[in-house]
Structure formats: C-alpha cells, structure tokens
C-alpha cells in the first residue's frame, strides 16, 4: 500500500508532463492540484483541472464546480472537507489548450502513474461520483458514450454514479436529456446526504 503521508507531496512534485505542457498554446508549467485524505467517504473522480483551478490550486473553483455542488446539494465547506470528500481527477494538472482554445484531454500518463496508488491509499469509499467520460472509462471500463453510460446509471448505483461533466458546454446535453435531472439527481443527492450525514 502506498504511503498516504508522502503520496500527496510526491504528486505535487510530479513534472512528468513539463515538456508536453510547454508545447501547448498556454505554455504553462505543471501544477498538480491534490485534494484527498484517508477516511474520505465520497470520491469525486473528475477529468483534469481547468485554467481557473490551475490558478487557484483548489479543485472545481469554477462554474463547473458550482453546478456540481448544486447537483450534489452540498455547500462549499462540505465539498472541500478532505476528511469527507476526496477529489481525484484523471490528471492532476491543467492539460492546457490547443491552438483553437479547446481543452486538451487529460494526459494518460498521469492516471497510469498515480491513480491506482491514490485509490489504494484511500481504501474503501462509500460513494463514487464519476464526472465525465475519461473517469467513466477508467473506473467502469468499456468505450460507451457519456450518454449511454449515464443513462445506465442504475447498473452501478447506489455506490457509483456516472455523471456528465458539469461544464457549461454540456448545457445543451442537459436540456436534451431531461431524465438526468428528473430521475438520476434525486437518487444521487439522497445517497450523498446519506453518506455524508
């Protein structure tokens, strides 16, 4: 089992993607955003920090975070309590933008290097929220679309809920798939409140 006491610092010191990030349109340096502690009961498995999170050093400090907290119906104090909620993205650093100002995907080397170690260190989790397709594929396997994975949420509930990314870019998806807010969210929220007490 990895040393949970040193693991966060080792991730923060990671520079595996320095050359990759230097070659992006943003030409930024790695800044891993690490937010977990043993004893957490809920895992939010995200994709990768965005530019605002890169600047703040705190996960989901952006409109996506506002929407995710609304989906969960938790306040910021609860959401950011590491003893209760672990936030573990598929890549700990902001991947940058391409030349069209679009988000680059999380570098796979990050998850290969760190994700299993973090999951082993966290141990049992009562609830896992998978945010976005990259997290769906890592934790559930397969190559199903986000819509297919999220629409089959009952297969994994009540311990695991696959969610679309809460980005503003998915507002159209949410309007088209009204079952998400009508059917999935009430069950997920009840489970969040049950687990977090």
VOVEXDO-621670 format. One record per residue: residue number from 0; y, z, x of N, C-alpha, C, O in turn. Coordinates in pm, 1 decimal, m for minus. Atoms other than C-alpha are relative to their C-alpha. Layout:
BEGIN
i/n_north/n_up/n_east/ca_north/ca_up/ca_east/c_north/c_up/c_east/o_north/o_up/o_east
NUM/Y/Z/X/Y/Z/X/Y/Z/X/Y/Z/X .
...
//
This chain:
BEGIN
i/n_north/n_up/n_east/ca_north/ca_up/ca_east/c_north/c_up/c_east/o_north/o_up/o_east
0/m118.8/0.0/85.0/0.0/0.0/0.0/124.7/0.0/89.2/130.9/76.1/185.8 .
1/m119.2/4.4/m82.8/344.3/m89.5/140.7/78.3/130.2/m7.1/71.1/203.2/m106.0 .
2/m80.9/m120.6/m6.0/577.8/189.3/245.2/122.1/m18.8/m88.9/215.0/m91.4/m53.2 .
3/m108.1/16.6/96.5/807.9/218.8/m55.0/131.6/50.2/56.2/237.9/5.2/13.5 .
4/m124.0/m53.6/m55.4/1058.3/415.8/152.4/71.6/m100.8/89.9/194.5/m101.5/96.0 .
5/m63.4/96.6/m90.5/1118.3/134.2/401.7/8.3/m139.9/m58.6/84.1/m223.1/m8.8 .
6/4.7/135.3/56.0/1045.2/m168.4/181.7/137.3/m50.8/m44.7/172.3/m163.7/m10.3 .
7/m132.2/52.9/38.3/1394.1/m195.2/24.1/86.1/m38.3/119.5/153.0/m141.6/116.8 .
8/m81.3/31.4/m117.9/1560.6/m182.8/366.3/m52.9/m123.5/73.0/24.6/m202.6/126.9 .
9/55.6/119.6/m64.7/1320.5/m441.8/505.3/37.4/m126.0/m77.2/63.7/m230.3/m17.3 .
10/m42.1/116.0/79.4/1402.3/m674.4/216.0/148.4/m27.4/22.3/187.9/m142.9/38.8 .
11/m144.0/19.5/m23.2/1777.2/m616.8/262.1/28.0/m64.1/135.0/127.5/m134.9/150.4 .
12/m19.5/56.0/m134.4/1739.1/m713.3/628.1/m57.2/m141.0/14.0/m40.5/m204.2/118.3 .
13/65.9/130.9/m8.7/1549.5/m1034.6/547.9/102.3/m112.2/19.3/205.2/m116.3/m48.1 .
14/m85.7/116.6/m25.7/1707.4/m1354.1/686.1/m83.6/m128.3/7.0/m45.1/m225.3/72.4 .
15/89.6/115.7/m2.2/1419.4/m1596.8/627.0/69.0/m128.9/m43.4/36.4/m236.4/7.0 .
16/m61.2/119.5/58.4/1643.9/m1835.5/433.0/139.3/m29.6/55.3/214.0/m106.7/m5.0 .
17/m135.2/18.4/m53.3/1954.4/m1824.0/654.5/32.9/m147.3/21.6/140.0/m193.2/m18.2 .
18/m26.8/142.7/m24.5/1923.6/m2188.1/762.8/7.1/m78.1/m130.6/91.4/m166.3/m146.6 .
19/1.4/67.8/130.5/1840.5/m2301.1/408.8/133.1/20.9/m71.8/191.4/m74.6/m123.2 .
20/m124.5/m29.0/71.3/2146.6/m2127.0/262.0/121.2/m62.1/69.9/215.3/m106.9/4.3 .
21/m110.6/60.6/m74.7/2375.3/m2252.0/538.2/13.5/m148.0/m32.3/122.3/m204.6/m21.4 .
22/m0.6/142.8/31.7/2279.0/m2605.8/434.3/31.9/m32.4/m144.4/30.0/m149.3/m182.8 .
23/m33.4/25.2/140.2/2373.7/m2562.1/68.3/149.1/m29.8/m13.7/225.5/m16.2/81.8 .
24/m141.9/26.9/26.1/2704.6/m2659.6/m92.0/84.1/126.0/16.1/202.8/117.3/47.3 .
25/m73.4/m126.2/m13.3/2802.1/m2290.4/m83.5/1.3/51.7/143.6/85.5/134.5/178.2 .
26/7.2/m37.0/m142.4/2704.9/m2248.6/286.2/14.2/151.7/19.7/90.2/197.3/105.2 .
27/m9.2/m146.0/m4.8/2654.8/m1874.7/231.2/m110.2/59.4/88.2/m204.1/m9.6/128.0 .
28/100.5/m71.2/m77.4/2457.9/m1616.5/425.9/m87.2/81.9/m94.4/m43.0/114.8/m204.4 .
29/86.9/m80.9/85.7/2162.3/m1420.0/285.1/60.7/137.4/m28.2/121.1/199.9/59.1 .
30/m41.7/m134.3/39.7/2247.2/m1103.6/94.5/m97.2/47.9/m108.1/m64.6/45.0/m226.8 .
31/99.8/m42.5/99.0/1931.5/m969.3/m71.5/51.7/113.7/m89.1/109.1/211.7/m41.6 .
32/m39.2/m101.0/97.8/2000.0/m771.3/m388.5/m127.6/71.8/m42.8/m211.4/15.2/m113.0 .
33/123.3/m77.5/19.3/1735.7/m498.3/m408.0/27.2/112.4/m98.4/119.1/191.9/m78.8 .
34/m26.9/m98.0/106.0/1707.9/m281.2/m721.0/m130.6/50.8/m59.8/m168.1/11.5/m170.3 .
35/122.5/m60.1/53.3/1386.3/m83.7/m761.9/m27.1/132.2/69.3/22.7/159.3/178.6 .
36/38.6/m130.4/m51.8/1240.4/259.8/m707.1/m134.0/36.2/m63.7/m157.6/0.6/m179.2 .
37/126.1/m41.1/62.1/892.9/406.1/m762.1/26.9/92.0/m118.4/123.1/168.8/m119.4 .
38/m15.6/m80.4/120.1/847.9/568.5/m1100.1/63.7/m75.1/m114.4/62.2/m27.7/m228.0 .
39/m58.4/80.2/108.0/1026.9/295.4/m1294.3/m109.2/m33.8/m100.6/m224.5/m56.5/m63.7 .
40/97.2/29.1/105.5/857.7/229.5/m1625.9/12.8/m142.3/m52.9/m80.9/m197.2/m111.0 .
41/m26.9/135.6/47.8/1015.4/m107.5/m1705.4/31.4/m88.6/119.8/106.7/m49.4/208.9 .
42/m32.6/100.8/m100.6/1021.7/m415.6/m1483.3/70.3/m116.0/m68.3/22.3/m169.3/m168.3 .
43/m64.4/125.4/37.0/1270.1/m695.4/m1533.6/m24.7/m95.0/115.9/31.6/m78.9/224.1 .
44/32.4/99.2/m102.5/1128.5/m988.2/m1339.0/86.2/m122.7/m25.5/59.1/m201.4/m116.2 .
45/m94.5/107.9/19.7/1412.5/m1234.0/m1303.8/m27.5/m119.1/89.1/m137.4/m134.8/142.3 .
46/14.0/122.5/m80.2/1473.3/m1560.1/m1118.7/62.0/18.6/137.1/m9.4/24.6/237.2 .
47/m71.6/m21.5/m126.1/1740.1/m1510.7/m849.8/142.6/38.7/m33.9/192.7/1.2/m139.9 .
48/m139.4/m34.4/25.8/2088.9/m1363.4/m822.2/88.2/m124.3/m7.4/63.7/m223.6/61.1 .
49/m100.9/104.3/4.5/2379.7/m1584.8/m917.5/114.5/33.5/93.7/108.9/132.6/166.5 .
50/m113.4/m19.4/m90.8/2711.1/m1614.1/m734.8/70.3/133.3/m23.5/110.7/199.6/72.0 .
51/m67.8/m127.1/28.4/2864.4/m1313.8/m913.8/m81.5/119.1/50.1/m26.0/216.3/101.3 .
52/86.5/m107.7/m48.5/2565.1/m1095.6/m830.3/0.1/2.3/152.8/m3.7/109.6/213.1 .
53/m11.4/7.7/m145.9/2580.8/m1217.7/m469.3/124.8/75.5/45.9/121.5/146.8/146.2 .
54/m125.4/m67.1/m36.2/2940.4/m1091.2/m460.9/m5.0/149.8/m27.4/45.5/229.1/52.1 .
55/m1.4/m141.4/40.4/2875.9/m760.3/m641.3/m108.6/82.6/68.2/m91.7/202.7/89.3 .
56/112.5/m73.2/m57.0/2543.1/m669.2/m481.8/m79.4/78.9/m102.7/m160.9/164.3/m67.6 .
57/67.6/m71.2/109.4/2420.4/m548.1/m820.8/m53.9/m103.8/m97.8/20.2/m193.7/m137.4 .
58/58.6/105.6/83.9/2181.4/m747.9/m1042.7/62.2/m8.3/m139.9/103.4/92.2/m198.0 .
59/m43.9/26.1/137.4/2292.8/m902.4/m1370.7/141.4/51.7/m29.4/167.9/99.4/m139.8 .
60/m141.1/m33.2/23.7/2665.1/m826.6/m1327.0/73.9/m128.7/m35.7/166.1/m171.9/33.5 .
61/m53.8/128.7/43.3/2749.1/m1143.1/m1516.1/m29.9/m15.7/m149.0/m96.0/70.5/m207.0 .
62/27.3/17.1/143.2/2738.6/m1283.6/m1871.9/m149.3/m1.8/m34.5/m187.9/39.4/m143.9 .
63/145.1/m5.2/24.7/2359.7/m1327.8/m1838.4/m46.8/143.9/m14.9/m130.7/174.0/m99.7 .
64/34.8/m140.8/9.7/2332.0/m954.9/m1781.1/47.0/61.7/m130.6/m22.9/144.0/m189.9 .
65/m49.4/m50.0/128.1/2548.0/m883.3/m2085.0/m94.7/m39.9/m112.7/m127.2/40.8/m199.8 .
66/90.7/47.6/106.0/2318.9/m1096.6/m2300.5/m135.6/70.0/10.1/m192.9/108.7/m91.7 .
67/129.3/m66.5/m16.6/2002.6/m943.7/m2152.1/6.1/144.1/m49.2/m85.9/189.9/m116.9 .
68/m13.2/m138.4/47.8/2129.2/m589.0/m2216.1/11.1/3.7/m152.1/m38.5/96.3/m216.2 .
69/m6.4/8.7/146.2/2212.2/m695.6/m2572.1/m138.6/m25.6/m57.8/m176.6/35.4/m157.8 .
70/136.3/23.3/46.9/1861.9/m834.3/m2614.4/m81.8/128.4/1.5/m157.7/155.3/m91.7 .
71/75.6/m124.1/m14.8/1719.9/m502.2/m2491.7/59.1/114.2/m82.2/m9.8/211.8/m112.0 .
72/m77.1/m106.1/65.1/1982.6/m294.2/m2675.3/m1.0/127.6/83.1/m36.7/235.6/35.9 .
73/m17.3/m115.1/m89.9/2039.8/m68.2/m2375.8/139.5/m6.5/59.7/197.8/m114.2/72.2 .
74/m131.1/m3.3/m62.7/2363.4/44.2/m2216.6/m14.1/m21.1/150.7/m125.0/m23.3/204.1 .
75/3.5/26.2/m144.5/2459.1/m18.4/m1854.3/m61.3/115.5/77.3/m133.7/93.4/174.4 .
76/54.4/m115.3/m71.8/2371.7/335.9/m1747.0/m152.5/m1.4/m0.6/m215.4/26.1/101.5 .
77/146.2/8.4/9.5/2014.0/294.4/m1870.9/m52.3/m118.3/79.6/m149.0/m105.4/154.7 .
78/43.3/122.7/m65.4/1981.9/m61.6/m1742.0/m2.1/15.2/151.6/m93.5/m34.2/217.6 .
79/m11.7/m12.7/m145.2/2091.3/34.0/m1389.7/m60.3/128.3/55.9/m38.8/159.9/172.9 .
80/67.8/m120.4/m46.6/1888.5/357.2/m1367.8/m130.6/m41.4/67.4/m229.9/m69.4/0.4 .
81/116.7/47.8/m75.7/1642.4/264.4/m1092.4/m124.6/84.2/m23.9/m236.4/35.9/m5.8 .
82/117.0/m83.5/25.4/1418.7/556.2/m1181.6/m70.3/m40.5/m129.5/m183.0/1.7/m155.2 .
83/56.7/42.8/128.0/1358.7/390.8/m1520.5/m23.8/m151.2/m6.4/m122.2/m196.4/m65.1 .
84/6.4/146.3/7.8/1417.8/16.2/m1474.8/4.1/m59.6/140.0/97.9/m35.0/215.9 .
85/2.4/74.9/m125.8/1317.7/m196.6/m1174.9/38.1/m144.4/m30.3/m10.9/m203.2/m126.7 .
86/m41.9/138.7/17.2/1485.1/m536.3/m1140.1/m43.6/m76.0/124.6/12.1/m58.4/232.9 .
87/62.5/68.6/m114.0/1278.2/m765.7/m919.3/m1.7/m150.6/m26.8/m87.7/m199.1/m100.4 .
88/m2.7/144.7/21.5/1372.3/m1134.6/m909.4/m103.8/m71.9/85.1/m163.7/m13.3/175.2 .
89/92.7/81.2/m78.4/1155.8/m1414.6/m775.9/58.1/m32.8/137.7/m16.5/m66.1/229.8 .
90/m66.2/8.3/m130.3/1410.3/m1446.8/m493.6/111.7/102.6/m0.9/186.8/111.8/m98.0 .
91/m96.9/m108.7/m3.9/1630.6/m1158.7/m383.9/141.4/m45.6/33.2/237.0/29.4/13.2 .
92/m132.0/51.8/m36.9/1918.1/m1378.6/m263.0/45.4/m110.7/m94.5/m35.9/m177.5/m158.4 .
93/m60.1/113.4/68.1/2154.0/m1620.2/m433.0/m42.9/m127.3/73.4/m14.5/m141.3/192.4 .
94/47.4/121.1/m68.9/1995.5/m1962.3/m359.1/110.1/m100.9/30.9/91.9/m188.7/115.3 .
95/m109.8/92.9/m21.4/2329.9/m2144.3/m374.8/1.7/m111.0/m102.8/m80.0/m114.5/m194.8 .
96/m15.9/115.5/88.1/2442.7/m2461.9/m548.1/m29.7/m126.6/77.0/m15.9/m132.9/199.1 .
97/15.7/131.1/m62.1/2355.8/m2821.1/m484.4/135.0/m72.2/m2.7/235.9/m13.8/m42.1 .
98/m126.9/72.4/m9.1/2619.3/m3091.4/m436.6/58.0/m36.3/m136.5/169.1/m88.6/m144.7 .
99/m50.4/21.1/136.4/2652.6/m3121.1/m817.4/37.3/132.6/m66.7/59.1/138.0/m187.7 .
100/m36.8/m133.2/47.0/2733.9/m2748.2/m850.8/m102.9/59.0/m97.1/m69.1/141.8/m181.7 .
101/109.4/m54.9/79.8/2397.9/m2677.0/m1014.8/m76.2/103.6/83.0/m86.4/92.1/205.2 .
102/77.0/m103.9/m68.4/2191.9/m2368.7/m932.1/m122.6/m59.7/68.4/m194.6/m140.6/9.8 .
103/124.4/35.9/m68.2/1922.7/m2424.2/m673.6/m109.9/96.3/m44.9/m80.8/209.9/m82.3 .
104/108.2/m89.9/41.8/1578.4/m2282.1/m756.9/m23.2/110.6/102.4/16.0/97.0/218.3 .
105/32.5/m106.5/m95.0/1459.6/m1956.3/m601.3/m93.6/m53.5/108.5/m195.0/m115.1/75.6 .
106/91.1/45.1/m105.4/1305.4/m2033.7/m260.2/m135.2/70.1/m13.2/m141.8/192.8/m19.9 .
107/133.9/m56.4/20.5/930.0/m1984.9/m297.6/m40.6/95.9/111.1/m121.3/186.0/88.0 .
108/37.4/m85.8/m112.5/906.3/m1820.9/46.0/35.9/145.5/m27.3/m29.1/236.1/24.9 .
109/m39.5/m138.2/29.3/1084.3/m1514.0/m91.6/m109.6/71.1/m78.1/m153.0/180.0/m40.4 .
110/106.0/m62.6/80.1/824.3/m1441.9/m358.2/m128.3/14.8/81.5/m195.7/117.6/74.2 .
111/122.2/m8.9/m82.6/540.1/m1522.1/m116.2/8.2/114.3/100.1/m92.4/178.6/130.0 .
112/m16.8/m103.1/m103.3/683.0/m1280.0/138.0/7.4/140.0/m59.1/m50.8/233.1/m3.4 .
113/m33.7/m133.7/45.8/794.0/m989.4/m77.9/m59.5/43.5/m134.0/m81.1/162.8/m155.2 .
114/26.6/m40.2/137.9/681.2/m999.4/m440.3/m124.3/87.9/m14.6/m118.9/190.4/m82.6 .
115/121.4/m81.9/12.6/326.0/m866.6/m406.3/20.4/138.7/59.5/m29.7/237.6/5.8 .
116/m27.1/m130.8/m60.4/447.1/m589.6/m175.4/78.4/89.5/m95.6/48.7/208.1/m110.4 .
117/m80.9/m78.7/93.8/706.7/m480.1/m429.3/m84.3/44.2/m118.9/m78.2/160.0/m160.3 .
118/81.9/m35.9/115.5/461.9/m492.3/m718.5/m101.2/108.8/35.4/m124.3/200.1/m43.9 .
119/93.9/m103.8/m44.0/206.9/m289.0/m521.4/71.1/134.5/15.4/17.5/238.7/m22.6 .
120/m74.1/m123.8/m21.9/472.0/m34.0/m428.6/42.8/63.9/m131.7/45.2/186.3/m143.6 .
121/m43.1/m54.6/129.4/591.5/2.0/m788.2/m115.6/62.0/m77.5/m95.9/157.2/m153.0 .
122/114.6/m53.2/73.1/241.3/63.8/m920.6/4.3/m38.8/m146.8/55.7/m145.0/m181.9 .
123/10.6/32.3/142.1/181.2/78.5/m1295.2/137.3/m3.6/m66.3/221.6/83.0/m43.3 .
124/m122.2/13.8/79.0/460.7/m40.1/m1522.4/m39.8/m8.2/m147.0/m133.4/m79.9/m182.2 .
125/33.1/m1.4/142.1/457.8/25.3/m1896.2/46.2/m125.3/m73.2/m11.6/m164.0/m174.8 .
126/m58.0/116.1/66.7/667.2/m279.2/m1983.3/54.3/m96.4/104.0/123.1/m55.9/197.8 .
127/m47.1/104.1/m91.8/737.3/m607.7/m1804.7/70.1/m107.7/m81.8/11.4/m166.5/m172.6 .
128/m77.0/106.4/62.9/1010.5/m846.6/m1916.0/14.2/m113.4/100.1/75.7/m96.6/205.4 .
129/m2.5/116.4/m87.4/970.4/m1191.8/m1761.2/114.9/m89.8/m43.4/111.8/m147.2/m152.2 .
130/m122.7/70.4/34.3/1308.3/m1363.9/m1754.7/3.0/m136.6/68.9/29.0/m146.3/188.8 .
131/m7.7/136.1/m53.1/1291.9/m1741.6/m1710.3/m132.8/m54.0/50.0/m227.9/20.3/74.6 .
132/122.9/70.4/m33.1/1033.0/m1998.8/m1613.0/m63.4/36.9/132.5/m186.0/42.4/142.3 .
133/57.1/m35.8/m130.6/993.0/m1900.6/m1247.4/m78.4/131.0/m9.4/m187.0/142.9/47.4 .
134/70.7/m127.5/18.5/898.9/m1544.6/m1346.6/m122.7/m18.0/m88.1/m226.0/44.3/m63.7 .
135/116.2/27.1/85.9/670.1/m1674.2/m1623.1/m116.0/m51.0/83.7/m227.5/0.5/76.0 .
136/108.0/64.0/m76.3/474.3/m1891.9/m1382.5/m60.4/94.4/103.7/m181.8/92.7/124.2 .
137/53.1/m91.1/m102.3/442.5/m1624.3/m1110.9/m89.3/107.1/m63.9/m199.3/133.9/m15.6 .
138/70.8/m115.0/58.3/329.5/m1342.8/m1339.3/m111.1/m39.4/m97.1/m209.8/32.9/m110.7 .
139/99.8/40.3/99.3/133.8/m1536.0/m1602.9/m85.6/m117.1/44.8/m190.8/m142.9/m13.6 .
140/72.8/117.5/m45.4/19.4/m1842.1/m1409.2/23.9/m118.4/m92.2/96.4/m108.3/m191.1 .
141/m11.4/119.5/82.4/m6.3/m2190.4/m1550.5/130.8/m74.2/21.7/214.9/m34.7/102.5 .
142/m118.1/84.7/m14.1/256.9/m2457.6/m1589.0/64.2/m28.9/m135.4/131.0/m131.0/m152.4 .
143/m55.5/20.2/133.4/356.7/m2418.4/m1952.4/152.1/1.9/4.6/211.6/64.1/92.6 .
144/m145.5/m0.6/10.5/716.3/m2483.8/m2052.9/47.9/138.3/m42.8/m29.4/220.1/m92.7 .
145/m57.9/m127.0/44.5/951.3/m2194.3/m2119.6/m19.4/17.2/m150.1/m57.4/125.1/m195.7 .
146/14.3/m9.2/145.5/943.3/m2272.9/m2492.0/m142.5/35.9/m39.1/m164.1/122.6/m123.8 .
147/139.9/m28.1/32.4/564.4/m2274.8/m2502.6/m37.5/142.7/38.0/m103.9/212.3/m38.8 .
148/34.0/m134.8/m46.0/535.2/m1954.1/m2301.2/63.5/106.2/m88.8/m2.6/201.8/m129.3 .
149/m69.0/m100.6/80.7/797.0/m1764.4/m2501.0/m53.3/0.4/m142.6/m66.2/106.5/m203.7 .
150/49.6/5.2/138.8/662.9/m1887.0/m2835.9/m137.3/64.2/m14.8/m176.3/103.1/m124.9 .
151/130.4/m66.5/1.4/322.0/m1745.3/m2742.1/9.6/145.9/45.0/m85.6/199.9/101.4 .
152/m26.6/m134.6/m49.6/471.4/m1401.7/m2671.9/m101.0/103.4/m48.4/m125.4/202.6/20.4 .
153/93.9/m99.5/53.5/218.2/m1220.3/m2890.1/m126.8/12.2/85.7/m195.3/114.3/80.0 .
154/118.9/m5.1/m86.4/m58.9/m1305.2/m2639.7/10.8/110.8/104.4/m90.4/165.8/148.1 .
155/m19.5/m94.0/m110.8/93.6/m1068.3/m2384.9/61.7/133.3/m43.1/55.3/232.0/30.1 .
156/m62.0/m122.9/50.7/276.5/m810.4/m2596.9/m109.8/102.5/m32.3/m222.4/63.6/m63.2 .
157/m131.6/m61.0/m12.5/328.6/m519.3/m2610.1/39.7/36.7/142.4/147.0/93.3/163.0 .
158/m35.8/m37.9/m138.1/319.3/m475.9/m2229.3/88.5/m103.1/66.7/176.7/m67.3/144.8 .
159/m74.6/107.2/m65.0/460.6/m814.8/m2126.9/67.8/m85.1/m106.5/6.4/m123.9/m205.9 .
160/m76.0/91.5/85.5/732.0/m1019.5/m2296.1/62.3/m108.1/87.3/138.6/m78.3/179.1 .
161/m61.5/113.2/m68.4/823.2/m1365.5/m2169.1/126.5/m38.1/m76.4/123.1/m59.6/m197.6 .
162/m129.4/29.2/60.1/1189.8/m1440.7/m2233.7/59.3/m124.9/64.2/28.5/m155.4/179.4 .
163/m77.3/104.5/m66.0/1411.1/m1742.6/m2176.1/103.8/66.9/90.0/128.9/186.7/77.3 .
164/m108.5/m58.0/m78.6/1682.5/m1693.3/m1918.3/118.8/23.8/m92.4/147.5/m60.9/m177.0 .
165/m112.4/m28.7/89.0/1983.4/m1528.3/m2086.4/130.0/m72.5/35.8/236.6/m36.7/m14.3 .
166/m117.8/76.5/m40.8/2223.1/m1777.1/m1925.1/67.4/m68.0/m119.2/2.0/m101.3/m218.0 .
167/m73.6/74.8/102.5/2495.1/m1940.1/m2136.2/m56.5/m140.6/m15.6/m43.4/m201.4/m121.8 .
168/58.3/134.5/6.1/2317.7/m2267.0/m2052.7/m111.4/m9.0/m103.6/m146.5/m118.4/m147.7 .
169/109.1/m2.0/97.3/2041.7/m2160.2/m2292.6/47.1/32.1/m141.6/m35.7/58.0/m228.9 .
170/m51.4/m27.3/133.6/2269.9/m2102.0/m2592.3/m54.4/m101.2/m100.6/m90.3/m64.3/m212.4 .
171/56.6/102.7/88.2/2152.7/m2433.3/m2742.2/m146.0/27.7/m31.6/m189.9/9.1/m145.0 .
172/141.5/m34.1/20.1/1789.5/m2326.7/m2693.2/m11.6/112.2/m103.1/m97.4/107.5/m191.2 .
173/5.2/m113.6/91.7/1858.5/m2001.0/m2876.7/32.3/m43.0/m142.7/m29.1/5.8/m237.5 .
174/m35.1/48.8/133.8/2021.4/m2183.4/m3168.9/m112.7/m82.7/m61.0/m134.8/m80.1/m182.1 .
175/111.0/83.9/47.6/1727.5/m2422.6/m3192.7/m124.0/82.4/m32.3/m197.2/50.7/m126.1 .
176/121.3/m81.4/14.2/1458.7/m2154.5/m3162.6/35.4/136.1/m60.8/30.6/239.5/5.8 .
177/m48.3/m122.0/67.2/1577.6/m1900.1/m3417.3/m107.5/108.7/m10.4/m75.3/226.2/m27.8 .
178/109.3/m97.6/3.7/1234.8/m1732.3/m3420.9/10.4/100.6/114.4/m38.6/212.9/102.7 .
179/m10.3/m90.5/m114.4/1318.9/m1580.6/m3081.8/75.6/127.2/m39.6/27.2/238.0/m16.2 .
180/m78.3/m117.0/39.9/1589.4/m1351.9/m3220.1/m55.8/66.6/m125.1/m44.6/188.1/m140.9 .
181/49.8/m56.2/126.4/1423.6/m1308.1/m3560.7/m132.4/74.6/17.1/m153.2/179.1/m44.6 .
182/135.6/m54.3/m9.4/1066.2/m1232.5/m3450.8/m27.1/77.4/128.9/m77.1/189.9/124.6 .
183/33.2/m62.5/m128.3/1038.6/m1152.4/m3079.4/90.9/117.6/32.2/42.6/225.7/65.6 .
184/m91.6/m104.8/m46.2/1352.1/m949.7/m3010.7/m18.1/134.7/m69.5/m13.9/236.9/m1.0 .
185/19.0/m132.8/60.5/1295.4/m675.8/m3271.5/m121.2/74.6/55.9/m116.4/196.1/75.0 .
186/120.6/m63.3/m54.6/945.5/m610.8/m3135.0/24.7/44.2/143.5/m13.9/154.4/182.6 .
187/m29.1/m35.0/m138.9/1063.5/m617.4/m2774.6/93.2/119.7/8.0/70.9/210.5/88.1 .
188/m94.8/m111.7/m1.7/1356.0/m385.2/m2847.5/m68.1/131.3/m35.6/m41.9/234.2/26.7 .
189/71.9/m121.7/38.6/1129.5/m135.7/m3020.9/m84.3/50.9/115.4/m93.7/171.4/138.6 .
190/84.0/m38.6/m115.1/899.7/m139.6/m2717.9/86.5/55.3/113.9/49.5/153.9/177.6 .
191/m91.8/m50.0/m102.7/1192.2/m97.2/m2475.7/39.0/144.0/m31.6/33.4/230.6/55.7 .
192/m44.4/m134.3/38.6/1314.4/206.3/m2668.2/m115.7/99.8/2.7/m96.4/216.7/35.8 .
193/117.5/m87.9/m6.8/962.2/348.3/m2693.2/m28.6/40.9/143.5/m53.4/158.1/171.7 .
194/33.4/m27.4/m140.8/903.8/319.2/m2318.0/108.4/82.6/67.5/78.2/175.4/142.5 .
195/m109.7/m70.9/m67.8/1248.1/439.3/m2208.9/35.2/131.6/m68.5/105.4/215.2/m11.6 .
196/m20.3/m125.7/70.6/1254.1/714.6/m2471.4/145.8/27.1/m29.1/178.8/129.8/m88.4 .
//
